[in-house]
Amino acid sequence: MKMSTRELETLILRQNRAALRWDNEPIDQPLSTLNEARIRQFVQTAGLS
């Protein structure tokens, strides 16, 4: 069975969705540089708390 370019692209993206998420990347700065208030606001706004 032949797949179109679009079908192949969709298949690859589906299989690698987790790897493509920006939030899966490790932080490259010390935790002390993070703004706790902004993180709390983000978590609350995103409904993660």
Secondary structure, DSSP 8 states (H G I E B T S, - for coil): ----HHHHHHHHHHHTTGGG-GGGS---S-GGGS-HHHHHHHHHHTT--
